[in-house]
């Protein structure tokens, strides 16, 4: 199959051309028009790598903690229309039995395959976080960081856990970070009340990533750089929720100047209200009130988002004064690199999986392909 006559977004720039797909992979890129033969003509549109969302809790009425395959599969189908071709379902800080069940269900769904976006693994957001920076996580289920507790949660699916959020100041955190690092699991600093020294201890133990930079962590101060300062002064990647609510756009610009495009990953952190109207929903067993698209607990605490990754990309292009090429990196190649999957997804390259999204100048999604199969 040929996707022809589009503007192909590559790591080196945008080229006019066509992409040939066979057996689920990109087999040839044509650097010119392709008028002859069968194919999908996408003239005027961009041909882009599929978006990768490494932090999402739910969408369109479903949650990753529901504990059944149908819910995870419905999430995978809903994500497609927003250009997401692969994702990490994110768990919440809840009862350990419920987290264990969610890990099992997500893993089994991954092995069976989904009808929409591909599951790349699991993002374990908690329970190893700070009670004082719980955010929308239920404090009563928070646990002291422990590799034994982690192994109990992961059970037989430890290889499916890709990211674990940890507050480095908590007792046992440094040991857990080191253990995770030793087996190739990404330790992510987040939901933390730690200071700069706490970050450095965690970083030396193996922290590689930051969960929703600026949110649920201690901010930068010139006499105490804190967690944000540690992220700024290190080579960890940082995810950001670019909805204009969680972070001021100018604060994002500062982070980009300090970290550079290659170290920032856009995530949705979406909850079940994403794609639906305002109303009462739930997240992590707590009531969430959505008004004007903002998801909050009763006390006003932000509780995930209703953001889609396509909207995050739109916001990046229209509010951060960056190029489309740079914005695309934050939802494609950057997350692929973090997950060490940049040899198979995240780029339009020959030999890579044909995870492709077609969109227009306003980032309206037109077509989505997963492993070469049109899903939208």
Protein Blocks (a to p, Z undefined) as FASTA:
>chain_A
ZZehiacddfkbccddddddeehiafbdcfbdcfeccdddfehiacddddddfbdfbeeh
iafklopaklmmmmmmmmmmnopabdcdddddddfklmmmmmmmmmmmmmnopabdcdfb
dcdedjkbcfklnojacfklpccddfklmmmmnmmmmmmpmbdcddfkbghklmmmmmmm
mnopacddehiabdfklmmmmmmnopabdchehiapacddfklnbjmlmmmmpcbdcddd
dehlmpcfklmmmmmmmnopmlcccdfkiafknopacddddeehiacddeehiacdfkop
aghjfbdfklmmmmmmmmnopafklmmmmmmmmmmmmnopammgoiacehiacddcdddf
kopafbdceehiafZZ
